[in-house]
Every structure is written in structure tokens, then in C-alpha cells.
Amino acid sequence: MLMALFTSCKKEIRNETAEENLLSISEKSGASGDALERNAEDELLQSVRRATAKFHSTTLAIEAGYVPDDHCVSAPGLGGMGYHWVNPSLVDPVFDPLKPEVMLYATGPGGNLRLVAVEYIVVNVGQAAPMFGDQPFNVGGTPLPIPHWSLHVWLYENNPSGLFAPFNPNISCP
């Protein structure tokens, strides 16, 4: 089952720049607890963007250990997730927000792949459940045969269902 995550892709790939796909995060100020928490989350999201923007280049993603996958994930009525490119060396019990285990790509103009989101997979070996800022991870969610948590973060494609929702109605599979 885990091997399904690591199949190879034979798609023609064209790289797009990060600037073509970045979503803006509103800058918030203020001294209230909510504003401070929002600022911390905004800073975390910006840090993850900076760390992953290079993976708009699928060539750089492959060089970094992400394995292309030719299976596009979608669900009727929910939308899609896209193509999961997993870096198997990162799938472990450690949560490092700057090193997502998965890059999610969707078919863009002309059938080329474009980076739309990242996904975290943290193997559960009895440690506390990970949090992305104030956002808890989901239990399971990916086809791994071991206990784990996962979380999607739609950094590069607006998701009407929410920044951390697994499926995005704006994503469809060909």
C-alpha cells in the first residue's frame, strides 16, 4: 500500500514560478491574543512558503528526493488533492514544518504540473500529536499501514473549503 505513494510519473512537466501561484496572506497587527496568534500563524505559513517555493520546479523536487506519482486523487463532491509527490526519507515520527513529506501538484495550463499544496505525514510512535500553529493534524488520512497523522496546507492554491482541508473543490483530476 505504501508503495502506491512512490510510483513514477511519465508526465511532461513544465515549471512555473512561485510568483505565478503564491497566495497573499493578509498582514494583521494588534496586541490582542487573537491577533498575536494570527501573526504567528502567518509567520509560520510564510516560512513554509519560503522553504517550499523552490518546488514549483519539479526538477528541484525530484533532486530533493520527492518521488513523482501519476495517480491524481479526487473525490466526487469534495474536489481533489492532486498528485502526491512523497519524499520517503522524510516520512518518520518527526514534524518539521519546513520539510513537508509531500508536495501536491495539480494539472495546470497545457497539462503541465503546478505546485498547489504541501502535506505533512508524521508517524505516530506514541508522541504527542503534532500541531501546525493552532491547527491539529488529522488522524490517518493517507494510505499508510501504520498509525500516523497528516495535514494538508493549501499554500499555493486557494481552497474554499479552508487552508487545512484535505480536499480542494478548485482541484480536479484529468
C-alpha positions in Angstrom: 0.0 0.0 0.0 2.8 2.4 0.9 4.4 1.7 -2.5 1.4 3.2 -4.2 2.7 6.5 -2.9 6.1 6.0 -4.6 5.2 5.2 -8.2 6.9 7.0 -11.0 5.4 9.6 -13.3 5.8 9.9 -17.0 4.1 13.3 -17.4 5.6 16.1 -19.4 6.5 18.7 -16.7 6.8 22.5 -17.2 8.0 24.5 -14.2 6.1 27.6 -13.2 7.5 30.3 -10.9 6.4 30.7 -7.3 5.1 34.2 -8.1 2.5 32.8 -10.5 0.9 30.7 -7.7 1.6 32.3 -4.4 -1.5 33.4 -2.4 -1.2 36.5 -0.3 -1.6 36.3 3.4 -3.0 39.4 4.9 -0.8 41.2 7.3 -2.5 41.7 10.6 -1.5 43.9 13.5 -2.7 44.5 17.0 -2.0 43.5 20.6 -4.9 41.1 21.2 -4.3 37.4 21.8 -6.1 36.5 18.6 -4.1 39.0 16.5 -0.8 37.7 18.0 -1.8 34.1 17.3 -2.8 35.0 13.7 0.5 36.8 13.3 2.4 33.7 14.5 0.4 31.5 12.1 1.1 34.0 9.2 4.8 33.9 10.0 4.8 30.1 10.0 3.0 30.0 6.7 5.4 32.5 5.2 8.3 30.4 6.5 6.9 27.3 4.9 6.3 29.2 1.6 9.9 30.3 1.6 11.2 26.8 2.3 9.0 25.1 -0.4 8.8 27.7 -3.2 11.7 26.1 -5.0 9.5 23.0 -5.5 7.5 24.9 -8.1 10.4 23.4 -10.1 9.5 19.7 -10.3 13.1 19.1 -11.3 14.3 20.5 -7.9 11.6 18.5 -6.2 13.0 15.3 -7.8 16.5 16.3 -6.9 15.4 16.8 -3.3 14.1 13.3 -3.1 10.4 13.7 -3.9 9.1 10.8 -6.0 6.7 11.6 -8.9 3.4 9.9 -8.8 1.0 9.6 -11.7 -2.1 9.0 -9.6 -4.3 12.0 -9.2 -6.5 11.9 -6.0 -10.0 13.3 -6.1 -13.4 12.6 -4.6 -16.9 13.4 -6.1 -18.4 16.3 -4.3 -15.3 17.2 -2.4 -12.8 18.1 -5.1 -9.2 16.9 -5.5 -5.9 16.7 -3.8 -3.8 16.3 -6.9 -0.7 14.3 -7.4 1.2 13.4 -4.2 5.0 13.5 -4.6 6.4 11.9 -1.4 9.9 12.2 -0.1 10.2 8.8 1.7 13.2 9.9 3.7 11.0 12.5 5.4 8.2 10.1 6.4 9.1 9.5 10.1 7.9 10.5 13.6 9.4 14.0 13.3 7.3 17.1 12.4 9.4 19.7 10.8 7.2 22.4 9.2 10.0 23.5 6.9 10.3 20.0 5.5 6.9 18.7 4.3 6.8 15.0 3.5 4.6 15.6 0.4 4.4 18.1 -2.4 1.0 18.3 -4.1 0.8 19.1 -7.7 -2.2 19.7 -10.0 -2.6 19.8 -13.7 -2.2 23.3 -14.9 -2.4 25.1 -18.3 -1.4 22.8 -21.2 -1.4 19.8 -18.9 1.7 20.9 -17.0 2.0 20.3 -13.3 2.0 23.1 -10.8 2.6 23.1 -7.1 -0.7 23.7 -5.2 -0.1 22.5 -1.6 2.1 20.6 0.8 1.2 17.7 3.1 2.7 16.6 6.3 2.8 12.9 7.4 4.0 12.2 10.9 4.4 8.6 12.0 2.8 8.0 15.5 5.1 6.2 17.8 3.4 7.4 21.0 4.5 11.1 20.9 2.1 14.0 21.3 0.0 14.8 18.3 1.6 17.4 16.1 0.2 20.9 15.6 0.7 23.4 12.8 0.4 26.5 14.8 -3.0 26.1 16.4 -4.2 23.6 13.7 -4.3 20.0 14.8 -3.3 17.2 12.4 -5.8 14.7 11.2 -5.5 11.1 12.4 -4.5 8.9 9.4 -5.7 10.4 6.2 -3.1 8.8 3.9 -2.8 5.1 2.9 0.0 4.1 5.3 -0.3 0.8 7.0 1.0 2.3 10.3 -0.5 4.8 12.8 0.1 8.4 11.7 -1.2 11.9 11.4 -1.5 14.1 8.3 -2.2 17.6 7.4 -2.7 19.4 4.0 -1.7 23.1 3.8 -3.0 24.8 0.6 -0.2 27.4 0.3 -0.3 27.8 -3.5 -4.0 27.3 -4.5 -7.0 29.0 -2.8 -9.2 26.4 -1.1 -12.8 27.5 -0.5 -13.0 24.5 2.0 -10.2 26.0 4.1 -6.5 26.3 4.2 -6.1 22.9 6.0 -8.9 21.0 4.4 -7.8 17.7 2.8 -9.8 18.2 -0.5 -10.0 21.4 -2.6 -13.0 21.9 -4.9 -10.7 24.0 -7.2 -8.6 20.9 -8.0 -9.8 18.3 -10.4 -8.2 15.2 -11.9 -7.9 14.8 -15.7 
